[in-house]
């Protein structure tokens, strides 16, 4: 988030410096404004992700899959948090997914022993931590 904030400040400074010129050539400002909007959106998205991560309480144990649960299935491991994608930890793959993603919605509130089907693949839940 700090990188996005720094980039936004740099872009604002560039726009301000361009505006101090002779005023006839603002061709660079269009791209700068576009970059400013893009970085502001990235910052907003990152802030929302951080807010979601702050909701995870690692001390809560639930037998149902909830935000912050690690769901181990017969073929994949899923961590319900924010959409990050696949990560490898100790030679094991984990999919860090949002609870509002299509597969996240299917996993929410499931228990060990339940099954879900996603993209024509059936996942049997072995364990929820």
C-alpha positions as CSV (number, residue, x, y, z in Angstrom):
1,X,0.0,0.0,0.0
2,X,2.8,2.3,0.8
3,X,4.2,1.8,-2.8
4,X,0.8,2.9,-4.2
5,X,0.7,5.9,-1.9
6,X,4.3,6.9,-3.0
7,X,3.4,6.5,-6.7
8,X,0.3,8.6,-6.3
9,X,2.3,11.4,-4.7
10,X,4.9,11.2,-7.4
11,X,2.2,11.4,-10.1
12,X,0.6,14.4,-8.3
13,X,3.9,16.1,-8.2
14,X,4.5,15.5,-11.9
15,X,1.0,16.9,-12.8
16,X,1.7,19.9,-10.7
17,X,5.1,20.5,-12.3
18,X,3.5,20.1,-15.8
19,X,0.9,22.7,-14.8
20,X,3.6,25.2,-14.0
21,X,4.9,25.1,-17.6
22,X,3.7,27.4,-20.4
23,X,0.2,25.8,-20.3
24,X,0.2,25.0,-24.0
25,X,1.3,21.4,-23.9
26,X,-0.7,19.2,-21.5
27,X,-0.3,16.0,-23.6
28,X,1.5,14.3,-20.7
29,X,-1.1,15.1,-18.1
30,X,-3.7,12.8,-19.7
31,X,-1.5,9.8,-19.1
32,X,-0.6,11.0,-15.7
33,X,-4.3,11.4,-14.7
34,X,-4.9,7.9,-16.0
35,X,-2.0,6.5,-14.0
36,X,-3.3,8.4,-11.0
37,X,-6.7,6.8,-11.3
38,X,-5.2,3.4,-11.8
39,X,-3.0,3.7,-8.7
40,X,-5.9,5.1,-6.6
41,X,-7.9,2.0,-7.6
42,X,-5.1,-0.3,-6.7
43,X,-4.7,1.4,-3.3
44,X,-8.5,1.1,-2.7
45,X,-8.4,-2.6,-3.6
46,X,-5.4,-3.2,-1.3
47,X,-7.1,-1.4,1.5
48,X,-10.2,-3.6,1.1
49,X,-8.0,-6.7,1.1
50,X,-6.3,-5.5,4.3
51,X,-9.7,-4.9,6.0
52,X,-10.8,-8.4,5.1
53,X,-7.5,-9.9,6.4
54,X,-8.0,-8.0,9.7
55,X,-11.3,-9.9,10.2
56,X,-9.5,-13.2,10.4
57,X,-9.1,-14.3,14.0
58,X,-6.6,-17.2,14.1
59,X,-7.7,-18.1,17.6
60,X,-11.2,-19.1,16.4
61,X,-11.6,-22.8,15.7
62,X,-14.6,-23.8,13.6
63,X,-15.7,-27.1,12.3
64,X,-17.3,-25.2,9.4
65,X,-15.3,-23.5,6.7
66,X,-15.3,-19.7,7.5
67,X,-13.1,-16.7,6.7
68,X,-9.6,-17.7,7.8
69,X,-10.2,-21.5,7.5
70,X,-7.7,-23.8,5.9
71,X,-9.7,-26.4,3.9
72,X,-7.9,-29.5,3.0
73,X,-9.5,-31.7,0.3
74,X,-8.6,-35.0,-1.3
75,X,-6.8,-33.1,-4.1
76,X,-6.2,-29.4,-3.1
77,X,-5.7,-27.1,-0.1
78,X,-7.7,-23.8,0.1
79,X,-7.2,-20.9,2.5
80,X,-10.3,-18.7,2.7
81,X,-9.0,-15.1,2.9
82,X,-8.5,-12.8,-0.1
83,X,-7.8,-13.7,-3.7
84,X,-4.0,-14.1,-4.0
85,X,-3.7,-17.4,-5.9
86,X,-1.5,-20.4,-5.6
87,X,1.4,-20.4,-3.1
88,X,3.8,-23.1,-2.2
89,X,4.7,-23.7,1.5
90,X,6.9,-26.6,2.5
91,X,6.5,-28.2,-1.0
92,X,2.7,-28.2,-0.7
93,X,0.4,-26.0,-2.8
94,X,-2.3,-23.8,-1.3
95,X,-4.8,-21.8,-3.1
96,X,-5.5,-18.5,-1.2
97,X,-9.0,-17.6,-2.3
98,X,-11.7,-15.1,-1.4
99,X,-14.8,-16.4,0.3
100,X,-16.8,-14.6,-2.3
101,X,-15.0,-16.4,-5.2
102,X,-17.1,-19.1,-7.0
103,X,-15.2,-21.9,-5.3
104,X,-15.0,-19.9,-2.0
105,X,-18.8,-19.6,-1.9
106,X,-19.1,-23.4,-2.4
107,X,-16.6,-24.1,0.4
108,X,-18.1,-21.7,2.9
109,X,-19.9,-23.4,5.9
110,X,-18.9,-26.9,4.7
111,X,-17.6,-29.5,7.1
112,X,-15.1,-32.3,6.9
113,X,-16.7,-35.1,5.0
114,X,-18.7,-32.8,2.7
115,X,-18.0,-32.6,-1.0
116,X,-18.3,-29.8,-3.5
117,X,-18.1,-29.8,-7.3
118,X,-16.4,-27.0,-9.1
119,X,-15.6,-27.0,-12.8
120,X,-16.6,-30.6,-13.2
121,X,-14.2,-31.6,-10.4
122,X,-15.4,-33.0,-7.1
123,X,-13.5,-32.1,-4.0
124,X,-14.0,-34.2,-0.8
125,X,-13.2,-32.1,2.3
126,X,-10.8,-34.1,4.5
127,X,-10.1,-31.5,7.2
128,X,-10.8,-27.9,8.2
129,X,-8.4,-26.0,10.4
